[in-house]
Amino acid sequence: MLTIVHDHYFISFLIRLATTSIGLLTSSLVNIIVLPPNYTPIITRKIQNLSKQMSSVLQQRGSELSQVHACHKQTKLQFQQLSAEIEKIETLCEYQRKEWKFHHFTRTAMRKFHYEYKKLSLMRQLVYHIGNLIYLPAHQLQSARHQVIWDTFISFHNVLQNEQYKSSLHHQTLVLTLKQRFWAHKQEENRGDHPFSTETTMLYELLAIHHLLEELHRIHCLKDRYNLNNSSVSLSS
């Protein structure tokens, strides 16, 4: 009698195991053959959100610097979240690369992912330069210089809020002023054999951020050329 009960439990176990295995096998086949995962749209959305988060951090840090304040704890926390978000997007990019080993993707789909990854690489560099501004000591600026610096931070905020990363004519005028001041400061400090001052360092970081934003806009234009912006992309041919 005991043997029969044991046999009954063993058979039930085998039935449940077979049912579970069939379910897992079916879902795996659906993912591999019918609906292969496509992480690129998620990556695109996350990069757009990351841009907006960066714009907020830059605006906040610009406000602190213009008021000669040290970096607030909340600003540092938001900055740390930028780095954590980039790591999450990097993980999704790795998942997408692995999918290429199992599925056929169109050239268009791969090109779109390529441009998104280039944007992410630029975002990582942006975080580096924002971090340098985060840990920059407070520095009193002359009134005219103070206004240009603050206007530049506001302009960066606007560019990052724009999905095209397009800058205005006013932005270009501000950058030209920053370049002139940077080279004037650098030449003066070189004559005295002094290290970069806080103001010169700030100007350098702002110009570096401008260059990266220009690259982001260039990538957006390249995507437009291939009709990759705001379009659904077929995964396999």
PEQUI-V659098 format. One record per residue. N is the residue number from 1. RES is the residue in one letter. NEAR is the number of other ideal C-beta (glycine too) atoms within 8 Angstrom. Layout:
# PEQUI-V659098
n res near
N RES NEAR
N RES NEAR
This chain:
# PEQUI-V659098
n res near
1 M 4
2 L 5
3 T 6
4 I 7
5 V 8
6 H 8
7 D 8
8 H 8
9 Y 8
10 F 8
11 I 8
12 S 8
13 F 8
14 L 8
15 I 8
16 R 8
17 L 8
18 A 8
19 T 8
20 T 8
21 S 8
22 I 8
23 G 8
24 L 8
25 L 8
26 T 8
27 S 8
28 S 8
29 L 9
30 V 9
31 N 10
32 I 9
33 I 6
34 V 7
35 L 5
36 P 12
37 P 7
38 N 9
39 Y 11
40 T 12
41 P 7
42 I 8
43 I 16
44 T 9
45 R 8
46 K 12
47 I 13
48 Q 9
49 N 9
50 L 13
51 S 13
52 K 10
53 Q 12
54 M 14
55 S 14
56 S 10
57 V 13
58 L 15
59 Q 12
60 Q 12
61 R 14
62 G 15
63 S 10
64 E 13
65 L 15
66 S 11
67 Q 6
68 V 7
69 H 8
70 A 6
71 C 9
72 H 9
73 K 5
74 Q 7
75 T 13
76 K 10
77 L 8
78 Q 12
79 F 13
80 Q 8
81 Q 9
82 L 14
83 S 9
84 A 8
85 E 12
86 I 13
87 E 8
88 K 9
89 I 13
90 E 9
91 T 8
92 L 12
93 C 14
94 E 8
95 Y 10
96 Q 13
97 R 7
98 K 8
99 E 13
100 W 9
101 K 4
102 F 7
103 H 9
104 H 5
105 F 9
106 T 11
107 R 5
108 T 10
109 A 13
110 M 10
111 R 10
112 K 12
113 F 12
114 H 8
115 Y 12
116 E 13
117 Y 10
118 K 9
119 K 11
120 L 14
121 S 8
122 L 12
123 M 13
124 R 9
125 Q 9
126 L 12
127 V 13
128 Y 8
129 H 12
130 I 15
131 G 9
132 N 10
133 L 12
134 I 11
135 Y 6
136 L 11
137 P 5
138 A 8
139 H 10
140 Q 4
141 L 9
142 Q 5
143 S 6
144 A 6
145 R 10
146 H 10
147 Q 8
148 V 12
149 I 14
150 W 11
151 D 10
152 T 14
153 F 15
154 I 10
155 S 13
156 F 16
157 H 13
158 N 11
159 V 14
160 L 13
161 Q 8
162 N 8
163 E 6
164 Q 6
165 Y 12
166 K 8
167 S 10
168 S 8
169 L 5
170 H 8
171 H 12
172 Q 9
173 T 8
174 L 12
175 V 11
176 L 8
177 T 9
178 L 14
179 K 9
180 Q 8
181 R 11
182 F 12
183 W 8
184 A 8
185 H 12
186 K 10
187 Q 8
188 E 8
189 E 12
190 N 7
191 R 6
192 G 6
193 D 4
194 H 5
195 P 4
196 F 7
197 S 9
198 T 8
199 E 10
200 T 12
201 T 11
202 M 13
203 L 12
204 Y 10
205 E 12
206 L 12
207 L 12
208 A 9
209 I 13
210 H 11
211 H 8
212 L 12
213 L 14
214 E 9
215 E 9
216 L 11
217 H 13
218 R 8
219 I 12
220 H 13
221 C 8
222 L 9
223 K 11
224 D 9
225 R 6
226 Y 8
227 N 6
228 L 11
229 N 7
230 N 2
231 S 6
232 S 3
233 V 10
234 S 8
235 L 9
236 S 8
237 S 4
